[in-house]
Structures are given as structure tokens and as C-alpha cells.
């Protein structure tokens, strides 16, 4: 207890003393820091003034320098000789012309600069092109090899254009403008330095570091980073050696430079540190004496508390219950004991409630449907629920105690993750805390899982912890990709459709438009978004659509066709407006699709005119023209139908063909129609009454085929071929009849013989062919004339015809050569009988011009039994038998073998 009292008094005294010293030290730090910054600002002002003076001097030289100084070293040297102030202010002067020439002065000489490296030449050319005065970045002088800076001043020509650059070089090792900085260092060990905003040192106590980056030797500290990011003022920081210092920074106005100063804390606060030590020693001695006196005073008063302490220790050790705290005293100690009893009872109740709550929360997190992970500020996993095991493949025992980055953070994101965790561990507030973020997590087997991350931060036991729920959004991402692909395909389809497609909201503003707006109207679809219909189409064109738009916004579906003028061109448009009705029944806008039907309308007008001409033409043709659809209903009939059958064509349109032609004619045509509907072009004839007479009609069915080969309908063309048939029959008859004798000619004989041979080959009885001529017919012609010969031929043909059966055919081949086709001849004896009959019919005298003439005939007969013998071979055999009969003396017949 003595130690406690002494320590309490000592601590109180030291705290009070230390607080007073800290307040004084804080004020002293502020005074020293402000003093340091004020001193640095004054030095910066001096450097700014020196740079401004050098710029002014260089500008005045630029106003008087002759233009020849950029090309001739002698002219440049003469100019510098006239301005000794410039020689004192700058180590050397340079002139860079638009021709790429660079001259410089060195001492009393002016000469051309050796080859310029590409970087320096690019710097000069950029400065020449910009036409602005500038201070070039520090570099090593190509003349002296020492660090230097160059001030560049444009020299304008008579028209105000930059003709060349005048530059002045200032060395950084012994420059007069930096001398004042060197003598104004803070304290004994402090120093000032100058660097560019990129961190390149221009002035430093260690001249070997000039033109190096300030962090080149690892001299990295927080204050320098702040200055490079734009900080001005003073601050405290620790360098790489662990030495604290007061840093002050000031940005120059004349150049992109930063002047800085470092004052070591050990030197700055040396008196304050000594005073702190003495004060703390005196306070400790006073506190020790005061503590001993206080302990003697209160020891007696604290004895009841010793008993209370023992009771509490027994309760904590489990040796007694909280009832030991009830001392039943009527003084303050008794009240305190009772208060402790009540407090302990409440504490036990609260602890039970906390344990129950923690158990409930733990169960909720353990059985949560989404992975729950908790990490400390170094990224070590402290919580890992069942959903995390299932989602990422790591068992709880594998995950706990490991770095979360090694478990589920993809390798490409681990650096950024660890940087963020380091920032969080230092007390930084991440923008990801208390927000939802999409990212990729990695499964144990290496595949990535898209998740939605919800981060929370809490402080527990003096350390920061991160809690995270990770919701697997694989299906959502897949769905969103499908939606995006669908939208892209929809956009592609909409852009490919040759129609105007748009979505217009209630304010008549475009929210979507396809590429056809550009094609048809010349409007960029992207620039249309958010604009009204009136702004895009103009008041005239848009006004004509106003009533349709308002009807669509009232929930009506609108279809329209209209004319409109846009940019002086007439358009025929057909459109549909479909209202977009929300879930609450309100109309949010409407979809529009409009087709340019100008060409179609013009084509319809041309087609109507063409159809009118075609109808006029077809109505005046002597041909019945009709069109039947797939159901065999009339869709077109010309006026010839009324001329032939007395029926008006128009009432028959849409009726079945049987209605117009009647059942009899339809049943005749039906087989041919069936063939036509199968895709075959068919022609057939029929006899029909047209007017008061029967006519022969020839009908042709022409199928109309669709792109897929299906029959769409039938064109029917009907001609009146009655007269043509009569002519054809007459010509047919003439072609098969001998004009002199009236019997069959060679053509008809060949047809009859061919058919007879075919019948014999199918099992009928054999046929016989008789080949005849008139004996001595040439002598008749020679003695009696050809007229008498023709009379003989006619009579000969008549006798032959009268002598044969009705089924037999008599034909004249040529001259006096005749043939007879006998069908169904059972044998050679029957053939001989027929030959005798013919010979007997010919022998009676012929009467010619009241004179008689004896005429005989010779015959050759060949039998055909249905074998492979051809007609020509049969004729040849019969002809051979004829010549055999003539050799035998004429007026007889011979049957061929």
C-alpha cells in the first residue's frame, strides 16, 4: 500500500510537471518551426529575386541582340563584349536558331557548340516552338562538365515570331544567387537545400549529390514526399537514420523549385531537454516525501477496504460467493460493500447475456448462407464460417491463422490488397469500408469466383479488424452477361433493320434510336439521346405526328401512314406506336417503328397503272385467263369469261372453280389440276358449248412456284382451238392420203405397218404384206399418155380396195407400186387365196376413153409371224417376191420363204 500511495503521488506530480513541460515544449516547437519557415521564406524570396533579375537581364539582352549573332560567333562575341554585366551574371551565353545552330560564349571567345544530344536539342526546339521564357531543367554543362541551369529567353523577329533563343547558363557549384542560402543554415548541424518539383537536387551541402534525386541514397522521409506533392510550411519528420528533425519547405515563384531546410531536433530543443530532466528530478523527490506522509495518514482509513479486497479476491478465486460483500455496516464502507454486491450481481447477469448474445451471433455467422470472413489488421484470418468452406474449398482449420491474400485473393490483386491492408493498419479509412464492391476471389483449386464484397471495420482489444461477407454472384454475372449479349444482339438487329426504331419517353425525348436514323434522315443516333422529337425532326414533321404521340401516351396502340417533308424531301412513312405501360398502369413512354414506304407507294402506283394496262390487254385477248389459289378458288378472271359463257368475272372471285365452269368440266379438268398443283405444267383439250356451238378448247395450267418450291397457285390459259383443229385434221388427212387415188400414201402405210407388226408381236395372228405393181405400166404411159396412165392407176386402186377386207389397208407407194397389209392371216394358204382374189379382180378389161385395156398385176407376198423382223426387212422380202413373180412371167404372185 505504501508503494501505491507513493507511486500515486509521484505519478501525479510527474504528470503535472510533464504536462506543463509538454505545453511549453509544444509552444517552443511552434515558435522554432515558424521561425525556421520565416527564415526559409526570406531565403526563397532572395532566390526568387535573383532569378527575376537574371530573367530581366536576359530579356533586355534579347531586345538588343542582332539576328546575326545566331549564325556568326564573331557577332555574338562582339555583342557580349558590349554587355559586361551579362558576362558577370552568366557563366556563358547561348544562341539557338531555327536552323538548329547553337553558339555559346566561353571566356572571351564565342564558338559553335559541339554535337548536341537529342534530349537537349528536343528541349531547345520545344522552347523555340513555344515562344515563352523558361528555365530549363538542370543538367551537366557541355562546356564545363559541371551541374548548371539555363535560362532561355525567346528573341522575336519584326513580325513578333520567335526567331531564336537566347540562353544564359549558371553553374550550381559556385553560383552567386545561391551563396546566401549556404550562410543561412539553421543552427550548427542544420542545412538548406534546393530541389526541383521532380526531386532533382540543385543545391546541397554535399555537392556530389547535385543533379541526383533527393531519394537516390535512400534519404526517404515523409516531409520530403509531402513537399514533392505541393506542401509548404514546416513539419517534423524522421530521416532514414532515425534522427528527428524540423523540416521547412517553400515553393519558388520564378521556377519549379522547392527550397527546404532541416534543423535537427536534438540541437533545436537541447535547452528544453535539459530543463525537462531537472524538473522531473525535483518533482520525483517532492512526490516521494509527499507520498510517505499521505500513506501514513490514510493507512488507518483504508483498513476496511483491505477486508473488502480480500472478500473480492475470495469471490474471484471461487472460495466465496457474492454474499461475502454484504458487511451489514451502517457507514460508508457498508454502503460501498452493498454497492459492490449489486454491481457484481449485475455484472454476472450482463456477462450471461453477453455470452448468450455472442453464442447467437456466432451461430448466425456460422450458418449464414454467404461466406463470412474476419481478419486482423495484418490480413490474418480469425473467422471462417461454413459457407466460406463450401465456397472457397478451404476447411476452417486450413484457413484460420493464414493470410487472406494467400487464400482467396487472385495473384494479380495481392499487391493492391496488401497495400490497402497496410494503409488500414495505420489507421487509414478505406473507401471500400461499409460499401459493396464486386471483385474476383480465388477457389482452392485455382479457378476464380465473382463475388460481391461487403466490408466492415471494428476495433477490438486495441487493434483494427476487418469483417467481410462475400456473396457468390456467379449466376448473376452470367445473367448480366447474357443480358448484355442480348442487348448487344438487339442493338445489332435494330441497327440492321431498314426501319426507324426508337423509344420515346413521356417528355417526347429520345432514349433509344437505331442506326437507320442516320441512313434515312442523317441524324447521329448517339446525339439524338435526350433530345425532343421537335428538336430532331423539326416542328413541321414532328407536329404532324403530335396527335399519334399523344394517343400512344394515353395508352393506345397507333398505326399510321402519312406523308411528310424533312429537309425538303417528301417521305411516305408507315409507323406503329406501342405504349410502354409500367407495373402501376402508367404510360412511361412508347416504342416507335417507322418504315419509309416511299418506294413502295411509288411502286404500288406504278403497279396499279401496270395492272390497269394488263387488265385492259387481257380483257381484249381471245383467250380465257384465270388464276386459282391453293384452295382452287378464282382470284382473277378476264372479260373473255363473260364473252364465252355469259358470266360476269367479278362475282366469281373467291369462289371455287366448279362454280364457274360447272361440275362436268371440273371433273374433266380435275386430274390435270392435280398434276399442276404438284408443280407440273399441264395442257389438255375438251369440247364445250360456247354460245350456240360446240367448240374445242385447249387449256394450259402453269403452276406458280414459291421460293421454297411450293405451289402458290395456278395460272389457267384457255384457247379456242376449234378452227385450228379443223385445219389440223384436214392437213393430217392430206398428209396420209394419196392425192391421185384417194387411198393411203407411204406415210400412212408405214404407220399402219408399224402398228400391225406390234399387234402381231403381242400374240395376234400373223400378218401378210403384198407388194404389187401394174405389168407393163410404162408402155401404157408411153402409148396412151400419162392421163390414161392416171386413169389406170385410179381404177387399179379402186379394184384393190374393193377386193380386200375392211381390216386390210391398201396404199400407193409411188408410181404403179402398191402395197396391201393383210392382218390376221392364219397361214400361207389364206395368203394365196387373198392373192388370187386380187388378181381376179384386176384382170377384167379397163375402159379408157371408150376403149378397153387389159391390165394385169404381179405380186410378192411376205408373211410375218411376230418375230424380231423389222418393217423394212418385211417390205424387202415382199419386194423380192414381187421381182420373182415378174421373172416368172408376170400376172402371178409369189409367196416369199
Helices and strands as residue ranges (DSSP letters): H 2-64, G 67-70, H 73-81, H 84-89, E 92-97, E 102-106, E 109-112, H 118-130, E 134-135, E 139-140, E 147-156, E 162-171, G 176-178, H 179-183, E 191-196, E 201-203, G 207-209, H 222-228, E 233-238, E 244-251, E 257-264, H 265-268, H 270-298, H 303-317, G 322-325, H 332-366, E 371-376, E 381-384, H 386-392, H 396-399, H 404-408, G 411-413, H 414-425, E 436-442, E 448-460, E 463-472, H 474-496, E 500-505, E 510-513, H 516-521, H 525-528, H 533-537, H 539-543, H 546-553, E 558-566, E 569-581, E 587-596, H 598-619, E 623-629, E 634-637, H 640-645, G 650-652, H 657-661, H 663-677, E 682-690, E 693-705, E 711-720, H 722-736, H 746-761, E 767-774, H 777-784, H 786-803, E 809-814, E 817-822, H 828-843, E 846-848, E 851-853, E 857-864, H 871-887, E 893-895
